[in-house]
């Protein structure tokens, strides 16, 4: 897939290029929202499990083993992801302390962004297949931490079981040595994972739309403030880490873009499960996603 280039573009062509990247993502999400609002059945639980347990692991394997991206670049992106997420945690704690808000409810949304449902397709449409590989690396690291630490943040109880039982964890365990060794993946495995991986992005976007259809603004002023904090933390942390470490090119762009995604929907599921003000977390997810309709095109034009 061709990656877009904004250098030297002005006016109308820039807008059209931005729309070609952003519009498909939000249109598919809107289809999911409209489907849910119409009252038609959508088995959100089963489809989410299918995406997270089958589609995303296969997409990760296919993306990282079949594309012309060096193991160094992938390892670098993984390390950079850990770096920016650490800054999210430190900055998020400071902001929440200043706002006198509970960390067990709001730190997760500030640390764990929607780098999967929105970030991965944006990276694909904006930067082509190499962007997909780097975006998937960011998502894999973020999702692994989210699976293992998201529950404890909301519940206050830590367990390794979710981490060890996550198919994404094992997909990483399998994929890393394959990429590092340069082993040629058998054609039947490559084609099977490609087919299963191809279901991930459209189903993630449809599920996002269905999830958003159930959310309503609550404590709107707080949600707007925290959504802006999430965006500011993402841009500043991504830019700071990339600048300090001298990261340039596509890796820098994908890092900043993925770090700046809106609040992840999974935070709402954790908040609902552990009774940590789910309505307020849902409002934050909704408001930050709406904000991203403006922030993502602006970021792409800047990058």
Order of alpha helices (4+ residues) and beta strands (2+ residues): alpha-alpha-alpha-alpha-alpha-alpha-alpha-alpha-alpha-alpha-alpha-alpha-alpha
